[in-house]
Amino acid sequence: MVDLKKVTIITEGLSFKNPNGILTWIRSILSSIGNYSCDFSIINITSDIEDAPEKNKNWNSLSMILNIDPWSGRFKAFRFSDVECNYITFNDKVIDKIKRHLSIRVRENELAFEHFISPLFKIIEHFSLPVGDIIHAANPGLAALLAIAIKRTINVPILISQHGDLLEEWKLRLINPYFLGEIRYPIELKEKNDDLNSSLNDVHNILQYTISQANVILPVAKFHVKRNKQILGIKETKSIILRNGIPTQCYPMKDHPEEKEIKVGMIARINPIKGFESLILAAKEIIDSNSNWIFNIYGPIDDYDYYDFLRSLVEDLNIENYFIFHRETWNVNDALKEIDIFAMPSLIEGLPFSLIEATAMGIPSVVTNVGGVSEVISNLGYYVPKNNSLALAKGIMRAKEEYTNGKYNRKKVLRRNYITNNFSVRNFSDELLRVYERLLYCF
């Protein structure tokens, strides 16, 4: 076995104040691979440089986190061990070469330039960065661009994870210029004298460049591989599917609900890509015919304007007594105990942890078939079209029938077994470790 030394993970918007998918992913890596001879450092691109975790006994492999805010030029390092980190500084020759590569792909002073290229230049021009034997970018956007810049300086292998659908997310952003997407940037995306196709072409070119430059791509779902081939021209052989994993033993199967009320729930950040308004309108349809329902939302607020819109919609429909916003939860297990039917009417997804967790507990799910959602629930859930509240309401009513026709107890076991066999954190960590070893051996 190759002696694994140091791995540098590059993330964007990693927050230890609000639970989210990227934090769960980082936890999976540090808690499961931390038992091996890996030493991790994290470069986190964020506007909240003061945010860092408390020392975690299961994260002994984490040496440091470097929070960088390229928009203000500030940074802060948090050390968790005495392991020394190697740092690099980018020289003018490398910076000029990177600029030449990107100038033919993205137009300056446009939306994609402001979002990806400008912060990249600020980072490589003004900061020294910790680097390891492997650079692991958490996404194919800004994080991957920074990984490539490091590779061009010290020639280390890089791999890029794919969690969501960045190109599809940008379509939504460009249709609605006030759609922030993530609570990670200090300024809102501005209106541009730009058409949709040319802006998407910039983002397309960035993704094609970053993914083509990686040594290995780690998509979380099969749909990424197909889209990479069809849209970006990336060979399937470059990808290794690495599904998100959970410790299934921590998620006990849920018993048949004894209360008369049926509780529908959604665990997700308050963000337009999650389609919350469809759930609110579906709730109105259901409650008008039967009031024995409660709808629960658990999630941090990404977009406060959107959150205010959702609250106003609930009030306008006069369903405040049936629709509850709980904000974020650090204990997903407890939240899922209060959910009989899991709803996820998202517009785009990757491979959502909350859906994996709900399915592990046997809870029936009503979802839009986007991203890798179908890979999580297979034929054990209920699919509805996007932006269709009536279909969503009917899907929720179908899921409720499991509790009345006696099928729930059988189906919950099938769901649990499916997640145990396909989405265990052990499988995740073993495969990621093999990828790291292979990169070090072959590079």
N, C-alpha and C positions, 0 to 999 in steps of 0.2 A: 504493500500500500504506500502511495506517495505521502510523504509527510506534509500535510497541509499547514501552511504558515499563516498567511494573512490574506483576508478578503476585504475589499472595500466596497460597500454598498452605497449607491447614489440614489437618493430619494428626493421627491418634491412634496412639500406640504405635509410631511410626517409630523403629526401632533400627538403629544402625550397628555393633552388636556381633554381631547375629544376622541372617543372611540371611532375607528373607521377601518376600512378594509386594509389599507396599507399598514396600519399599526398591527392588525391581526396577523398579517403576512410576516412582518418583522418579528413578531413574537414567536411565530411558528419556527422561523429559522434559528433564532437565538436560543430558544428553549430545547429544540430537538437536536440541532447539530452542535450545540454547545458542549455536548458530551464528548465530541471528537476533538482532534487537534487542530481546530480552526480558531483563528483570532480575527474578530471583526472590528472594523471601524466604519462609521456611517458619515457620509457627507449629505447633509440635508439642506436643500434649497427652500427657504421659508422666509416669510416676513416677520415671524415670531422667533427671534433668535434666543429669547430667554427660556424657551420651552425645552425641557429635557426630563427624562424619567428619573424616578428614585432608583437607587441601586437595587437590583433584583437578583435574588440568590440563584435563579435559574438562568441568569444571563452572564455567567462567569466568563464567557468568551467575548463579551463586548468590551473593547478597550477604550473607545472614545466615540463621541458624536461631535461633529463640527457643524453647527448651524450657520448658514451663510445667507445674508440678505443682499443680493446684488443690486437691488433698487436703492438701498440706502448706503451700501458700502460697509455695513456693520457685520460682525461675526462674533461667535462665542463658542469656545470649545469646552466640552465636558469630559473629564477623564474618569475612567472607572477601573483602571488597572495601571500597573507600573510598566506594562509592555510598551516599548518605544515604537513610535510610528516613523516611517520614512516619509518625507515631504518632498514635493516637487514644486518648482516655480517655472512657469512657461516663458520661454525666451521669445524675442521678437520674430525670429525666423519661423517658429512653429505657429505663432499667432497669425502672421501674414499668410501662411500656407492654408490654415483653416479658413481664414476670411475669403481667400480666393476660391476654395472649394464650395463655400456656402453662397458666395455672391452669384454664382450661376444657377442656383436653385431657388433662392428667395429674394424677392425685391425689397430693397431697403425702404424703411419708413412705412411699411405696410403692417397689417395686423399680425401676420405670422412672424415678421421680423421683430416687432416689439415683444412678442410673447415668448419666442424661443431664442432668437439670435442675439438680440441686444443684451439680455441677461447673461448669456453664455460668454460674450466678449468681456463683460464687466468682471466675471468670475476669473477668467483665464488671464486677464490683464492685471488684476489687483490682489489675488489671493494665492497663498501657498496651500497645497492640498495634501492630506495624508493618502498614501497609496499602498496597496498590497500586491500580492502575487497575481491576484485576479481582481478585475473590476466588474461589478455586477450592478447594472442599471435597472431600476425598478420599472422603467417605462421607455418606449422608443422615442420620446420627445426630448425635452431639455436635458433630462438625466442622461439619456443615451448620447446626446451631443457632447456633453462634458466627458463621458467615458471615452469617446473617440478622441477627444483632444488629449486626454491623458495617454492613450495608446500611442498617439503620434509623437509623444514626448519620450516615453520610456519603453514602448513596445511590450506591453503586457496583454494577455488575452482578455477579451471582454465578452460578457454575455448580457443579453437584454431580456427581461421578463415582459410579457404582454398580459395585462390584466383586463383592460377595457378595450373599447374601440375608439381610438383617438380621432380617426378621420370622421366617423359618424358623429362623435361629440362636437367636432368643429362645425359640422353642418348645422347643428342646433344652435351653436354660438353665433354663427353668421346670419342665421335667420332672425335671431333675437340678440341684438348687440349688447343687451344688458344681462345676458345670461353668463354668469361668472364661471360656471363649471365646477370649480373647486375654490374653497376659501383659502387661497394661497398667495394671491397677488395683491399688492397694495393699491392698485388702480383698476378701475373698471375698463373693460374693453370698450373702445370708442367707436362711434359711427365713422365709417370710412367711405370715401368716394370710390367704391370698389364693388365689383360684382361678385356674386357667390362663386362662380366657377373659377375665376382667377385666384381668389383667396384660397379655395380648396386645393388648387393646383400647387400653391406654395407649401401647404401642409403635406400634401401627397409627396412632394419632392423631398421634404425633410424626412418623412418616414421611410421612403425608399432608400435614402442615403444612409440613415442610421442602421436600418435592419441589414442592408447589404454589407456594411462594414463590421458587423458583429461576427465573432467566431461561432457563437451558438445563440439561437433564439429559443426562449423558454415560454411559449404560449401556455396559458392555463386551460385552454379548451381547443377542440378540434376546429371550431369555426375560424379561429385566428389563422390556422395553417392554410385553410381554403382561401380566405381573403388575401393573405399575403401573396399567394400564388396568382390569384385572379387579378388583383388590383395593383400589386407592387412588383410582380414578376419574380418573387423570391422562391427558390426551389424548396420543395417540401423536406428534402434531406437535411436542410440547415436547421430544422426545428425539432425540438424534443418536447413533447407535451408534458407539462408538469402541473398536475391538478392541485389546487389548494386542498389542504388536509386539516382535519380536526381530530382531537382526542375523543373519539366517540363514547368512551366510557364515562366522560364527564357530562353526557347528555342523556339522562334516563328517559325511556319512552313515556309518553304522556298517556294517562288513563282516560277512559271515556268520560267526557264532562258530565257532572251530576247536576249542575245548575240548569235552570230553564233558559237562562240567557246564553246565547252563542257569542263568543268573543272573536272578532276578526282583528288581526294585527299585522303590522308592517314594521320592520326594523330597518331603517335606512336614513341616511343624511337628508335633511330637508333641502332638496335640490330639484330643479325642473326636470332632470333626466329620469327621475323616479316616478313621475306620473301621478303624483298624489291627488291631483284634482279629479282624475278618473275614479279613484277610490271614494272620494267625498261624494261625487254624484251618484256612484253606485250605492253608497250608504243611504242616500236619500230615497232611491228607488226601493230598497229593501225595507227601510224603517216605515215608509208610508203604508206598506202592506202588513208589517208585523213589527211591533215595537220591542220585542225581546232580543235585541241585538246591542252590542257595544263594540265600537271600533277604536282600537288603540294604536297610536303612532309613537314609536321610540326612535329618536335620532337627533344628532346635533344639527344646529342650523348653519347651513352653508350660505344661504341666500336669504337675508332678512326681508327683502321686498317680497320675495316669493312666499315666505312664511306668513307675512301679513296678509297677502292675497288669499292664502289657504284659510287662515282664521276668519277672514271676512266672508269667504264663501260658505263656511260652516254656519256662521251667524245668519247670513242671508237665507240659507235653506232651513233655518230653524231646527238644527239637529245638534245644538251645543251639548245637550244632555246625553247624547249617544256617541259623540266623537271626541276623544281625549288625546291631547298632545302631551306626552310625558317627557319630552326632551331626550337627551342621550341616556343610555344605560351602559354601565360597565359590567353588568352581570346579565349576559344574554340568556343564560339558562333560566333565571328568575322571570325574565320578560316572556320567554316562550311558554312558561308554565301558565301564563295568563292569556294565552292565545289558543283558540280551538281551530281556527282556519288562518293560514298564513297567506297574505296577499302581496303580490309584487307586480304592479302594472307598469313596469319600467319601460322607457323608450329605448334605452341601450343598457347593456350589462356586460360584464366579463364572466366571472364564475363566482357569484356572490356568496360570501361566507354565511350570511344570515340564512339563506335558503338551504345551504348544506346543513346547518345546525338544526333548522326547523324540521327538515326531512329526516335527520338522524333521530329526532324525538318522535317520529311517526306522524307528524302533523300534516294534514292535507293542505296542498298549496294551490293557489289560483294565480297563474302567471302569464305574462306575455312571452311569447317564444322568441326571445332576443338573445344574442350572444351565446354563451354556453349554458343557458338556463335549462334547456332540454337535456343536457348531459348530466344535470344534477337530479332531475326528477323522473327522467325517462317517461314511461307510460303510467307513472304512479301519481300524477297530478292532473291539473285541469288547465288547459290553455285557452287564452282569449286574445282577440286582436288588440293592437295598440290603440289608445285614444278612443276606446269604445266602452263607455260606462255601463250601458245597458247589457252588453255581453259580459262584462265583469260581474255585474249583479247576478246574472243568470249562472255564471260560473261559481260564484260563492254559494248560491242556493244548491247547486249540484254537489258541492263539497259537503254541505251540511247534511245531505242525504246519507252520507257514510255513517252518521251517528244515529240515524233513524232506521236504516235498513239492516243494521248489524254487520256491515262490512268493515267498519273502522279497525277493529281488533286484528283482523287478518291483514289488512293493508299496512297497518303501522309496522308490523314485523317485516313485511317485504321492503318497506322504505328503509328501516333501520339496517337490514342486511345489505341493501344496495349501497348505502353510504359507507358502511364498515368495509365492504369489499373494494370500493373505488375511491374513497376520499379520506383515508386515514392519514394522520400526521406522520405516522411511521413510514408509509409509502412515500410521502412527500419528501421527508428528510433523507431517506435512503437514496432516492433518485437524484436529489440535488447534490448530495455528497459524491455520487458517482460522476456527475457532470463536472464538478470541481476537479476531481482526481484526473479525469480524462483530459481536461484542459491543460492541467499542469504537466501531464505526461507527454501530451502530443505537441505542445507549443514550443 
